[in-house]
Each structure stands twice: as structure tokens, then as C-alpha cells.
Amino acid sequence: MNELTLLYRGPLSSCNYACAYCPFAKRRENRRQLEYDRSCLVRFLEWARAQHNWHLRVFFTPWGEALVRRYYREAIVELCRLPQIEKVVVQTNLSAPLAFASQCGDKLAIWATFHPDWADPKRFLAQCRRLDQAQVAYSVGVVGFARFRKAILELRQRLAPSVYLWINAVKAQLDELAEEDRRFFSHIDPLYELNTQAYASRGRPCGGGSRVVSVDGEGMLRTCHFQSQPLGNLYDRQWWTALRPRLCLTDHCRCYIGYVHLEYLQMNRVFGSGILERIPSGRAPFQIKEVVVQSHSLAPMEALENHAHHLFSSGQPVLPDLAGQ
């Protein structure tokens, strides 16, 4: 049976939050635009229903917030009921109703992001408890601004120890980040330093285009969200002929949903089956612990190649010692 991961990003671009640091478009959509987005999703569902010879994983990575739209919640429930669907993952700020999650069995996983400027911590944590009750796997992320330290610490203290809380490194400001702040982020997230890198990618094998593809609302296939060149269209009769191993065309890959598919990084050995929802395979309790990072300089690729798969040795998250390399 063939296997494929689809990163679905339709035309939806509206969000109920307006975070100043968000790189995505912020706008309100009218009824016609929302209906177009819904029709694109319906077409994708129709395609998925017909794929009886594939094992599929679907990762919704919307420009805006999808779960506040009922038609996305209904679509996720339907996808989870299809035998050919192995997993459905969605990026969300957890502000939407979550009753649908109990109808998804064990196929749904959540990539949640907490935005301190917009989200009420009590409500966010209540939503996390609802996911726990529905037995939905999830991780929680926060953007790594120093001004969020207090909110991050309180969140870590109140989340269940089994929940991985990751820090999304603000790469454009790393040079300005105080040493104390960087240590704090590594203290909270043992894998923080992995997300600070700009990984060399040009000419290197990547799963994008063969086992992972980006899909837009019109069905255009691309190796990932960061490549503009189409490979083909999902709705062509022989769409699968566009799939083949490829080398990356970008100099560096900085985004998690891209670099985890670079073959040489072996990130599957760190995240395993939780690579889409960003849940490390170690699943050790993520209580706050001391994590000493001996070097904050961008590590040579060789060091990361050698150490990435040791991050969760013995079931415990441990950063590689990159000092002097």
C-alpha cells in the first residue's frame, strides 16, 4: 500500500487573533470567499474518499484559524472515519469548540499554539483538558519572545507533564536574545536549539515531493509550502505520477514543517510517528528540568547529523553537546 502525507493549505486566511508577529495574512473574508474555501475543502474530501489504494496522513496548515469554521471541524471528523486515513493533524490556537474531537477516534492530533497577547490562559488550559478527556494527542507551542517568559513558565507549570511545550525560535532576533533568555527557553524546551538552526538544504534529499507534498485549494502539488514551482495537480487522473524523490532547491530550511523532512537530519528518529504534530517519540514527562547548552553558535551540519537521533536517548530529552564543533 502506498503512503503519502499531504500538507493542506486552502485559501482561508482569516484568523480570530491578530498577533503582531504572525507572518501570515490578516484579513476578514466575506461570505463568497468563505464559500470558495469551503468548496475547495469539499473537493479535497471527495478526492480523499476515492483513494482506496493509499494510506494517507493529512496535516492542515492554514494561513488563518481553520477550526473556528464548522466546515473544517466536520471535514476532520469525516476524514478520521475513512479507513485510508491514518492521521489528521491541524494547527490551531485552540479557541474553537472542541466537541468534534471526541468523534475522531485515535486519528486526530493537534499542533496547538498559545498566544499570550490574545489567549486567556485559563480558557486555553481548559481546552487542553478537553483534548485530554477526548484522548487526543497534542503539543503546545509559544513564540520565543523574552517578554513571554512569565506566561511560558506559568503554562509549563499548569500543563500536564506529558505534554511537550515547545518554543518557536524567533530566528531573526537570535543575535539580540540575551544569554539568560536563551537558557530559559532551553530549560523549558529541551529541543529549542534544534529550532534555532538554518539547515543547509540545497541539493540535499528531502521527502518533499515524494512522501510529503503541499496541496493548495486548487489541488496544486508542490514539494512544500516554501517552493513555488508546481509538480502537478492532485485532481489529475494520474496525479501520483508527479511523486518522485527530489533534491531541495532552497539554500536553507528554517521552518519545522519543512526541515523535519530533510533526509540527512533524521528527525524521524527524534519525533517518530509524532513528527507532524511535533510530539517527540521519547514522550518522557516534560517537567521543567535543567538543560545546559554549552554552545549557542550555529552548529556545523555534521554535528547535527551525528547527534539528532540521540536527543531522546534512554527516553530522556537531551540536547547534543555541540561545544567546540
Secondary structure by P-SEA (a helix, b strand, c coil): ccccccccccccccccccccccccccccccaaaaaaaaaaaaaaaaaaaaccccbbbbbbbccccccccaaaaaaaaaaaacccccbbbbbcccccccccccccccccccccccccccccaaaaaaaaaaaaaacccbbbbbcccccaaaaaaaaaacccccbbbbbbccccccccccaaaaaaaaaacccccccccccccccccccccccbbbbccccccccccccccccccccccccccccccccccccccccccccccccccccccccccccccccccccccccbbbbbbcccccccaaaaaaccccccccccccccccccc
